[in-house]
Amino acid sequence: MSEQIIVTKGLSKKYNMGEQTVTALNNVSIEIDKGDLVSVTGTSGSG
C-alpha cells in the first residue's frame, strides 16, 4: 500500500480582479503518493 503525502477533495479557489471573479480551481480532487512524480502546468502567464 502506498503512502499518500498530498490529498485534496473538492478544492476550489476564486480571485477577485476588479469587478471580475476568476476561478483558479474548481472542485479539484487529487491523491499523490510518496514517490510519485507530478507536474502542474498552465497557460503562459498563469502562475
C-alpha positions as CSV (number, residue, x, y, z in Angstrom):
1,M,0.0,0.0,0.0
2,S,1.3,3.4,-1.0
3,E,1.7,6.3,1.5
4,Q,-0.3,9.3,0.4
5,I,1.5,12.6,1.0
6,I,-1.0,15.0,-0.6
7,V,-4.7,14.6,-0.7
8,T,-7.3,17.2,-1.7
9,K,-11.1,16.7,-2.1
10,G,-13.3,19.4,-3.7
11,L,-10.7,22.1,-3.6
12,S,-11.8,25.4,-5.1
13,K,-10.2,28.9,-5.3
14,K,-11.6,32.1,-6.7
15,Y,-9.9,35.5,-7.0
16,N,-11.4,38.9,-7.5
17,M,-9.8,41.1,-10.1
18,G,-11.7,44.4,-10.1
19,E,-15.3,43.6,-10.8
20,Q,-14.4,40.1,-12.3
21,T,-14.2,36.9,-10.4
22,V,-11.6,34.4,-11.7
23,T,-11.9,30.7,-10.9
24,A,-8.4,29.3,-10.5
25,L,-9.5,25.9,-9.1
26,N,-13.0,24.3,-9.4
27,N,-13.7,21.2,-7.3
28,V,-10.2,19.7,-7.7
29,S,-9.6,16.3,-6.1
30,I,-6.2,14.6,-6.2
31,E,-4.2,12.0,-4.3
32,I,-0.4,12.0,-4.6
33,D,1.6,9.0,-3.2
34,K,5.1,9.1,-1.9
35,G,7.5,8.7,-4.8
36,D,5.1,10.0,-7.5
37,L,6.4,12.4,-10.0
38,V,3.9,15.2,-10.5
39,S,3.9,18.3,-12.8
40,V,1.3,21.1,-12.7
41,T,1.1,23.3,-15.8
42,G,-1.0,26.1,-17.1
43,T,-1.2,28.6,-19.9
44,S,1.6,31.2,-20.3
45,G,1.4,33.8,-17.6
46,S,-1.0,31.7,-15.4
47,G,1.3,31.4,-12.4
